[in-house]
Amino acid sequence: MPFEVYYPRSENFVSVSKNHITLNRNLVSKLNADHVELAYDREKKVIRITAASPDSGLVLNKTRIGAKGFLQYFGIESKGKFPATFSEAEKSIYIQL
């Protein structure tokens, strides 16, 4: 029986739960921020995460964002893992729900 080697995936996925948005380490390192701003495009169903100043943004606690109010405000009921892309030009993460 031949052996197969395991290589960890470094794909950009984001997990959305009832109360949190969790980023993978790769996305967190690209964002390089302790506080973030969340925005939502209702038509395209895309969440945007950008770096924010400490006095105006939500806390990014290692890889997790407490987003209960954001998710409730926009009525986002999608839960699970979603593909995410990082825009170097805008320094933003886009999550397609």
Steps between C-alpha positions, in 0.01 A plus 500: 500500500660831393510787746338832426638817653265746670547866415289744704273718293569870518183601320323810619182403677297688758258342747178682582304393808209648693723741694843505335697526180821296515786562257788266423852606604602578144226762464569647845868548416412674173254732673759587768256672739363470853170670418280457193205662327223278362282594202239307300380517139139377511467454122814290451491342850863589568654595835798737494753507784753785512746623762369770732635730769475375860239761593256421220524131413409158632772305679674226303581251776776284342284363216147567626272802465199540728241580235163418660362853460628529142347166397166583665486854358537378142292185555786272396392145575762319291719280719802284415825535306518742210772588248679827561730715289746768606531816292852643523388827342226562757659305788164328550364150537189411300280209606251364247199358685 
